[in-house]
Amino acid sequence: MFDEITLHQFREKLELKGYAGRTIEEYFDYIRLFMRYLDEHEGVTSFDSIEPEHINAFHAHLHYTTGKKDRSLSIGSVRLRLAALKTFYRLMYEEELLSQNYAPFIVLPHE
């Protein structure tokens, strides 16, 4: 199972860096979404087991996810979810809480 402590440390790090409360909640939710996707679709249940192809699969999955009113997520919504993931990897790697930093490999789509 994913380490909830790491997820809560991410929230604390965002708070310390001065992120807005709404952004913190959204990023926290988006990382939870990523964790749920990995568990349900990829069979991955720990941060140490994540590989770049899992992130790429999540990116593709977001393009086919429906949001409100059963419409596909907008490019902006996909971008926000991936920006949260990129921030998560950067900050958690800097804090030595993750062994891999995949942030440089996460490409945000253009609007």
Residue pairs with C-beta under 8 A, 6 or more apart in sequence:
1 45
1 46
2 35
2 38
2 39
2 45
2 46
2 47
3 46
3 47
6 47
6 92
6 97
6 98
7 28
7 31
7 32
7 35
9 92
9 95
9 97
10 27
10 28
10 31
10 88
10 91
10 92
11 24
11 28
13 91
13 92
13 95
14 23
14 24
14 27
14 28
14 87
14 91
15 24
17 91
19 27
26 80
26 84
27 84
27 87
27 88
30 80
30 81
30 84
30 85
31 84
31 85
31 88
33 81
34 58
34 81
34 85
37 58
37 61
38 44
38 45
38 50
38 54
38 58
39 45
41 57
41 61
42 54
42 57
44 50
44 54
47 92
47 98
48 98
48 99
50 100
50 102
52 102
52 105
55 85
55 102
55 105
55 106
58 85
59 78
59 82
59 106
59 107
62 73
62 77
62 78
62 81
62 82
63 72
63 73
63 78
64 72
65 72
65 73
66 72
66 73
67 73
67 74
67 77
73 81
75 109
75 110
75 111
76 111
78 109
79 108
79 109
79 111
82 106
82 107
82 108
82 109
83 108
85 106
86 103
86 106
86 108
87 103
89 98
89 100
89 101
89 102
89 103
89 106
90 101
90 103
92 98
93 100
93 101
93 103
